[in-house]
């Protein structure tokens, strides 16, 4: 029985690749429809044996052959976007590094770029107060060193004007939210995130 299964699976795979190659050589809406019909016929030929990998393979194939634009949120930093193409739905991205290497500054820079694109964004801070996060945002937007923003008395008139403009920009973007609750739980983060995208 296993030999027959292997033979059938090899045939289905070979024919799937052949039909996909034919479509790629002459892509069109009608040929795409024909391809999907052929893949459905081949899929129906398989002996019913639940394998989630088959579903993933079909999803990837559909994604590759589809004309629909891919759903990535760009970070706004070319060197990062060239590597990962941006953030993808349902993906967890971890920004890690040694202490004081600029992780928060980079995260805020990316976040501000995403805010400017109109996406709802929330910054959850478990150790830094909300006012300090805003100061970091202002520093990032204006390119004024953070210590100057914090001390204020070292700011020139031009710097002060830039800071006020940055604060006004942040205020105008209602899709930006900062949460600095120390005792926040994963469930709280999930609920707040869901509220933001409704």
N, C-alpha and C positions, 0 to 999 in steps of 0.2 A: 504493500500500500504506500509506503514512504517513497518508493521509487517513482510511482505514478504521480504522487504529490510534487516531487522534485521536478519531474518532467513537465508537468502542467505549469508550475511556477516559472520555470525557465522559459517556456513558450510565451507566457503572459508578459514577462519582463522583456523578452526580445521583441515582441510585437509592439509593446508600449514604446520602447525606444525607437523602433522603426517609424511608427506613426508620428511621434514627436519630432523626429528628424525631418520627415516629409513636410510637416507644418512649418518648421523653422526655415526650410528652403523656399517655401512659398506662403508666407504669413498673410492671412486675410480673415475677415470675420466669418466667411462661409467655411474656410478651411479649419478655423478654430472650432466652429460648431461641429464639423465632421470629426475632428480630433477628439472632442469630448464624448461624442457618441461612440467612437471606436473604443476609447478607454473604458467607457461604461460597459460595453459588451464584454471586453476582456475581464473587467472586474467581476462581472456576473458569472463568468466561467469558473472562477476559483471556487474550490470546495470551501464551504462555510467554516472558517476557523478564525476566531477573533484574534486579530493582531493589530494593535494600535499603530504600529509602525507604518502599515499600509495607508492609514489615514494621513499620517504626517507626510508620507511621500507624495500623495495626491495633492495635499495642500501646497507643498513646495513647488510641485510641477505647475499647478494652477497659478501660483504666484509668479513663476518665471515666465510663463506664456501669456499672462494677462497683460492687457494694455493699460489697466488702471494704475494711477500713480501710487508709488509705495509710500506708506504712512510713517515717515520719520520726522522727528522734531530736531532740527539742527541746533547744535550748541552755540553756533556763531563763531566758533574758533576753528579756523580752516584745518589746522594740523590734526585736531581731534576728529572733525567730521570726515576727513580723508581716510581715517582709520576705521571708524565705527559707523559712519554715515549718519550719525545722530542717534537720538533715543527712540526706541521702538516700544510700542504698546505692550504691556504686561511684562516688561523686562526690568530686572533689578540691576542698577548700575552702582557699583561701589567705588568711591573715590578714597584711596588710602595712601598713606605716606607717614614719614616720621614727623614728630612734633615740630611746629614752627617752620614748615616747608611751603606754606601757602595754600593749603587745602581749602580753607574757608574762603579765602580771596578768590580762588579759582571757581569754587562752587557758586559764589555770589555773582561772579562775572558771567558764568553760563546762565544762571537763573535770570539775570537782568536781560540778557539777549533773548531768552525765551519769553519773558514778560513783554518785551517790545514787539514780539510777533503776535501777541494777543492771547496766548495760552494762559489759563488759570494756573497760578503757581503758589505754593505754600512752603515757607521755610520753617522747619521745626528745629528749635534750638533747645537742647537739653542742659546746656551749661552756660550759655551767654545770654544776657538780657536783651530784650527787644530793641532798646535804645542803642546798644552797642552794635547790633546787627545793622540798624539804620545808618549809624556812623560809618560802618564798613561799606555799605551800599554807596553812600555819598562819596567816600574816598575813591571807590572803584569808578563811579560815573564821572567824577571831576578830575581824576588823576592827581588829586591833592593828597600828600602823605597823610596816613591815618592819624599820626601824632598831632599834626596841625589841626585836623578837624576836631580832635578831642580837646585840645587846649584852647582853641578858638582865638586866644589873644595873639597868636602868631600869624593870623590870616591877614593878607592884604585886602584892600577894598575889592580888587578883582576876584580874589579867592572867595571872599564873602559873597559876592554876587553869584559866583559859580555854585557855591554851597546852597544858596537860597533857590537857585534854578533847579538844582538836583532834587532838593526836598519837594519842590512843586511838581516835578516830573513823577516822583515816587507816589505822591498823593493822588495825582490824576489817574494813575493806573490802578483801577479797582480790582484787577485780576491778580494783584500781589497781596499776599497775606503772610504775616509773621506771627508764629506761635512760640512763646517762650515758657510754657508751663513746665515746671521741673518734674512733676509727677505724671507726665503724660504716658499713656500706655499704647501698645501697638494697635489696640482696638480704637482708641481715640484718634490716632493718626489715620486709620482706615476710614472712620466715619467723617472726619474733617475733609479728607481727600475726596470722598464720594460727594460730599456736599458741594465742594468747589467746582465739580464738573457737571453738576445737574443744571 
